């Protein structure tokens, strides 16, 4: 068991053009501290987005690929921030004396779900994309964390310990209609919805090993698609649903890999040798284009169509 009118764009020779969805953001400690970087999904290049002395982690792309939310401890506490896809224009979204983490954008980009222990127990909350209108969605004594939206924005999957161990649960976006999806006797976490809404991928633990698994979003049998003796964690679907990025220590250290969503075929590493990398998240829109000087930060310009 176990993602108009004719246009002419002139690009300087020093720049490259790539679809924004070819970018995978991840966390690394390359500089001795937790930072966020972005790599091409073919593994040929990567760029640091943050290089501060603070710890930045848990990146999440906005649906249009123009910005990311992430957690940072820059004020002596973990809060949620937003930055552009180039790593600039940082905005603090939460300012709580407690811990706020694990942000996830709604498909229309208007809301952000996140986890917080601001009431004494970890629960799922939702706020507007600018950090206002914070609402508590779960109110359970167990730990509820790792929220992820369904592609139509009507449901949220999350990890919970309310069954006695980590399990994947699904609820309406307002907290209603709670249902169990996957869990005991296995430990399951890190759920993420496929772009077509049919599947939920997650990390499933069996026999002290962690695998990438998928289950029908409506419920059903769990399939182990990574099937590797190493530890595999933190799945992230490609925007078209054909591939899944994930974290693994299969080469001896934590790195980000990409595999076919069926688990078949070759697995490729997309983060470089010599650095630890984890928590991948794939830029979500199949329309915007990123324009970037070689070996510099990625700048997203938006969708350009020609008829």
Beta strands, then each sheet from edge to edge (+ up, - down):
strand 1: 15-19
strand 2: 23-28
strand 3: 35-40
strand 4: 46-48
strand 5: 56-61
strand 6: 67-72
strand 7: 79-84
strand 8: 91-92
strand 9: 100-105
strand 10: 111-116
strand 11: 123-128
strand 12: 135-136
strand 13: 144-149
strand 14: 155-160
strand 15: 167-172
strand 16: 179-182
strand 17: 187-193
strand 18: 199-206
strand 19: 209-216
strand 20: 222-224
strand 21: 232-237
strand 22: 243-248
strand 23: 255-260
strand 24: 268-269
strand 25: 277-282
strand 26: 288-293
strand 27: 299-303
sheet 1: 1+ 26- 27+
sheet 2: 4+ 3- 2+ 25-
sheet 3: 5+ 6- 7+ 8-
sheet 4: 9+ 10- 11+ 12-
sheet 5: 13+ 14- 15+ 16-
sheet 6: 17+ 18- 19+ 20-
sheet 7: 21+ 22- 23+ 24-
end
